[in-house]
Structure formats: structure tokens, C-alpha cells
């Protein structure tokens, strides 16, 4: 993310991270103010140093006042959420205030003989994290010029030197030049090293991003290829399945018992293959469209549920399973029709596949606050507790599922999870062994009047 303000750039991987940095700066400034006050009391009443305490207390008060204004503006007025433009200005103001206040605190407590002057290295690190190299160069150059100018004026007695001791130290000005050169070179070298490291890390990050985008594109191409191929394969297999059903109905003439048995076996195999292909199509569709913002329309949920119960009725009839629903006709959701069909189709198909004969599967929905609650409840074999946290993984099949149905991709529940997340919802499951499983889907209901009802 880049924030442009006053000809500078603030670089960060996440805009929200910088808002958190502002909170962190404010907290650190309060800690620094308390630390300065405690240090002043210590050197005054324990060490007895002769310093301009009135000025130092005043500077500490200014630090507290400025930070109080920062806190009120950021927390109370802006509710910890600055715009990009405000964030850039706010960070610049904070950095400048910190540089100026720290400089005066250092000057009035011994200047070059004060070891805390090297705390500017930490400020340079923070500045380098927030801003581009050009901006850091401006700040550090201004700081070094300020140090050099103050050093010259203090050395030639234009401004006074405040001793960081009880007695006059004649050795201070004898070591003046090495101290000034050491401090300024430390600041310059620190800025150069930190910005160089940051630049190299950013360059490597850009390379990784390019490679990641390349792999994402390859994955998208693969998903599109799978989608196209499975669509092409599905047509002939669906036709074969249709021919099998015509033969079983006697349209081609009466079959012998042996021939009828073989056709039934062939039909079951083609149906299993069609289910696998449908899962592959849904999986490839979700993978190829995972970064797309799905179009949403206002939909009557009862229409979706009735449609899915109808297309799964023959599958349920073969096992004497009742498909029931008492969802009201008026219930509406602002969502994507294709993804809702994918979710319900996979859940109902799994419920039928892994339920004993002569049981009931309930598919219902209801509004709960701002969410729509859909659930599919069966009276099947249930899921082992230790397997519940794995069932949404791609290609994972439970032990019971492998025993009951040899063929399967293990993609159904992972497809459902992707679809629910794409709609901004959440998915939970409750299961008891030999009593059944219930899948709960909670989706944003959306506005009821956002668009005309979709009757596609």
C-alpha cells in the first residue's frame, strides 16, 4: 500500500497496519513521558545534577500535551480509523514533533555528552519503516544539519552548554569534535543501512509476489482446463446414463434378468462417475472464480430448496429416503444463485449417499437477525469426533465414507466451504454417531429491497 502526501510515500503491506502503528506511537510516547519525568526526579534528587529543570519539566509537559492532542484526535474524533491522506499527515506531524522534542531534551541535558543522543537511531529506524528512502534522507539530513549547527554555536559559546554533572568538566570541549563526528556518522550510517535493508527486502518481496502471481495464473489455467475437459466428458457420460435408464424402463424391449442386472450395474457406475465429474466441475469452477466478486440478486430460498429436492428425488427414492422441507415461500436472501445451488446440491447428495434406507433428510432455512440460517439434517451414520476437523480438507474422506462408497473425490465438503466463504458466510457441523449429521450454514441475508427478485 502506498500513501502519497507532501511529495512523499508511506510504504506498508497493509493499510490497517499503519493505523495500528499510530496507536503504538501514542502508547510509546506516554511511556517516554513517564520515563523522562522519573529520570529527571532521579538525577535531581539522587544525583544532584545542575540542569535547567524548569525547562525540562516544561518540555515534558509539552510532550504530554501534544500526545494528549494526538490521543483525542485519533481515538475520540477519528475512532482509530484515519483516511490515507490523514494518516500520511498525522505520521509526519508525529515524527517531526518527536524529533524536535527529543533534540531539546538532549540539548538541555548535556547535548553531546548525553548518551541518550543515540536514541535518535531508534527514531530513524521507525522513520525508515514508515517512509521511502528519499523522505528518510530529508529527515536525517535535517537532523544532522541541526546537530552540526548546534555543535558549532555551542563550541563558540553562542549558546550555553548544560553540564550533565555537578562540576565543570573541562574535558568536554577537548573531545567535542570526535563526539560530534561520531554521533552524526552514526545517524547517517544507521539511516543508510536501514533503508538499504528495507529496499532489499522490498525487492525480494516484489520478486516473490511476481512468482506467486505466476503460480496463481498457472493454477487458474489448470482449473479452467479441468473445467473445460470435465464439461466435455460429462455430455457423453450423461447420454450413456440416459440410455441405461431407457433400457431399464423397457423402451428398447424386455431385458433378460441377467441383462437387466448388468444394465443396473452399468447405470450405478455411470451415476457415480457423473457425481465425481460434477464435483470436479464445481471444484474447478470455485478455483477459477475464487478471486471474483460474485453477482448477487434477491432470491426466494424456497425456490432453491424445492429445485434441489426435485433433482435429488430419484436418488432418494431408490433408498426410500424422504426429503422434507417447511421453508416459507416468502423467505428471501440477497445472494448468488449458482453458489447456493452448489452448496445445497453437495449437502443433499452427501446426506442421501451416507444415510441408511428409509430415513428422512430435512432441508430448511430461517432468518436469524441479519443472517440467513440454512441447515441440512440427516439420520445417517454420523462422523467420528476426531474426523470432524478434517472433513473440509480437499480430497479427505472419512473412514465410514470409504467403507460405504468406494468411489469419491473427497471434494464435496471443501467445495461447500469455499462457496460459503465466497458468500461471506460461515459453516458449522454437528454430528452424532449412528444418529445423524446436521450442517449449519449462516449467510448474510442482505437487503430485501436491493434488487428485484430474481426469477431465473
Secondary structure in CASP SS format (residue, H / E / C, confidence):
PFRMAT SS
TARGET T0000
AUTHOR 0000-0000-0000
METHOD secondary structure of the structure
MODEL  1
X C 1.00
X E 1.00
X E 1.00
X E 1.00
X E 1.00
X C 1.00
X C 1.00
X E 1.00
X E 1.00
X E 1.00
X E 1.00
X C 1.00
X C 1.00
X C 1.00
X H 1.00
X H 1.00
X H 1.00
X H 1.00
X H 1.00
X H 1.00
X H 1.00
X H 1.00
X H 1.00
X H 1.00
X H 1.00
X H 1.00
X H 1.00
X H 1.00
X H 1.00
X H 1.00
X H 1.00
X H 1.00
X H 1.00
X H 1.00
X H 1.00
X H 1.00
X H 1.00
X H 1.00
X H 1.00
X H 1.00
X H 1.00
X H 1.00
X H 1.00
X H 1.00
X H 1.00
X H 1.00
X H 1.00
X C 1.00
X C 1.00
X C 1.00
X C 1.00
X C 1.00
X H 1.00
X H 1.00
X H 1.00
X H 1.00
X H 1.00
X H 1.00
X H 1.00
X H 1.00
X H 1.00
X H 1.00
X H 1.00
X H 1.00
X H 1.00
X H 1.00
X H 1.00
X H 1.00
X H 1.00
X H 1.00
X H 1.00
X H 1.00
X H 1.00
X H 1.00
X H 1.00
X H 1.00
X H 1.00
X C 1.00
X C 1.00
X C 1.00
X C 1.00
X C 1.00
X C 1.00
X H 1.00
X H 1.00
X H 1.00
X H 1.00
X H 1.00
X H 1.00
X H 1.00
X H 1.00
X H 1.00
X H 1.00
X H 1.00
X H 1.00
X H 1.00
X H 1.00
X H 1.00
X H 1.00
X H 1.00
X H 1.00
X H 1.00
X H 1.00
X H 1.00
X H 1.00
X H 1.00
X H 1.00
X C 1.00
X C 1.00
X C 1.00
X H 1.00
X H 1.00
X H 1.00
X C 1.00
X H 1.00
X H 1.00
X H 1.00
X H 1.00
X H 1.00
X H 1.00
X H 1.00
X H 1.00
X H 1.00
X H 1.00
X H 1.00
X H 1.00
X H 1.00
X H 1.00
X H 1.00
X H 1.00
X E 1.00
X C 1.00
X H 1.00
X H 1.00
X H 1.00
X H 1.00
X H 1.00
X H 1.00
X H 1.00
X H 1.00
X H 1.00
X H 1.00
X H 1.00
X H 1.00
X H 1.00
X H 1.00
X H 1.00
X H 1.00
X H 1.00
X H 1.00
X H 1.00
X H 1.00
X H 1.00
X H 1.00
X H 1.00
X C 1.00
X C 1.00
X C 1.00
X C 1.00
X C 1.00
X C 1.00
X C 1.00
X C 1.00
X C 1.00
X C 1.00
X C 1.00
X C 1.00
X C 1.00
X C 1.00
X C 1.00
X H 1.00
X H 1.00
X H 1.00
X H 1.00
X C 1.00
X H 1.00
X H 1.00
X H 1.00
X H 1.00
X H 1.00
X H 1.00
X H 1.00
X H 1.00
X H 1.00
X H 1.00
X H 1.00
X H 1.00
X H 1.00
X H 1.00
X H 1.00
X H 1.00
X H 1.00
X H 1.00
X H 1.00
X H 1.00
X H 1.00
X H 1.00
X H 1.00
X H 1.00
X H 1.00
X H 1.00
X H 1.00
X H 1.00
X H 1.00
X H 1.00
X H 1.00
X H 1.00
X H 1.00
X H 1.00
X H 1.00
X H 1.00
X H 1.00
X H 1.00
X H 1.00
X H 1.00
X H 1.00
X H 1.00
X H 1.00
X H 1.00
X H 1.00
X H 1.00
X H 1.00
X H 1.00
X H 1.00
X H 1.00
X H 1.00
X H 1.00
X H 1.00
X H 1.00
X H 1.00
X H 1.00
X H 1.00
X H 1.00
X H 1.00
X H 1.00
X H 1.00
X H 1.00
X H 1.00
X H 1.00
X H 1.00
X H 1.00
X H 1.00
X H 1.00
X H 1.00
X H 1.00
X H 1.00
X H 1.00
X H 1.00
X C 1.00
X C 1.00
X C 1.00
X C 1.00
X C 1.00
X C 1.00
X C 1.00
X C 1.00
X H 1.00
X H 1.00
X H 1.00
X H 1.00
X H 1.00
X H 1.00
X H 1.00
X H 1.00
X H 1.00
X H 1.00
X H 1.00
X H 1.00
X H 1.00
X H 1.00
X H 1.00
X H 1.00
X H 1.00
X H 1.00
X H 1.00
X H 1.00
X H 1.00
X H 1.00
X H 1.00
X H 1.00
X H 1.00
X H 1.00
X H 1.00
X H 1.00
X H 1.00
X H 1.00
X H 1.00
X H 1.00
X C 1.00
X C 1.00
X C 1.00
X C 1.00
X C 1.00
X C 1.00
X C 1.00
X C 1.00
X E 1.00
X E 1.00
X E 1.00
X E 1.00
X H 1.00
X H 1.00
X H 1.00
X H 1.00
X H 1.00
X H 1.00
X H 1.00
X H 1.00
X H 1.00
X H 1.00
X H 1.00
X C 1.00
X H 1.00
X H 1.00
X H 1.00
X H 1.00
X H 1.00
X C 1.00
X C 1.00
X C 1.00
X C 1.00
X E 1.00
X E 1.00
X E 1.00
X C 1.00
X C 1.00
X C 1.00
X C 1.00
X C 1.00
X C 1.00
X C 1.00
X E 1.00
X E 1.00
X E 1.00
X E 1.00
X C 1.00
X H 1.00
X H 1.00
X H 1.00
X H 1.00
X H 1.00
X H 1.00
X H 1.00
X H 1.00
X H 1.00
X H 1.00
X H 1.00
X H 1.00
X H 1.00
X H 1.00
X H 1.00
X H 1.00
X H 1.00
X C 1.00
X C 1.00
X C 1.00
X C 1.00
X C 1.00
X C 1.00
X E 1.00
X E 1.00
X E 1.00
X E 1.00
X E 1.00
X E 1.00
X E 1.00
X E 1.00
X E 1.00
X C 1.00
X C 1.00
X E 1.00
X E 1.00
X E 1.00
X E 1.00
X E 1.00
X E 1.00
X E 1.00
X C 1.00
X C 1.00
X C 1.00
X C 1.00
X C 1.00
X C 1.00
X C 1.00
X H 1.00
X H 1.00
X H 1.00
X C 1.00
X C 1.00
X C 1.00
X C 1.00
X C 1.00
X C 1.00
X C 1.00
X C 1.00
X C 1.00
X C 1.00
X C 1.00
X H 1.00
X H 1.00
X H 1.00
X H 1.00
X H 1.00
X H 1.00
X C 1.00
X C 1.00
X C 1.00
X C 1.00
X C 1.00
X C 1.00
X C 1.00
X H 1.00
X H 1.00
X H 1.00
X H 1.00
X H 1.00
X H 1.00
X H 1.00
X H 1.00
X H 1.00
X H 1.00
X H 1.00
X C 1.00
X C 1.00
X C 1.00
X E 1.00
X E 1.00
X E 1.00
X E 1.00
X E 1.00
X E 1.00
X E 1.00
X C 1.00
X C 1.00
X C 1.00
X E 1.00
X E 1.00
X E 1.00
X E 1.00
X E 1.00
X E 1.00
X E 1.00
X E 1.00
X E 1.00
X C 1.00
X C 1.00
X C 1.00
X C 1.00
X C 1.00
X C 1.00
X C 1.00
X C 1.00
X E 1.00
X C 1.00
X C 1.00
X C 1.00
END
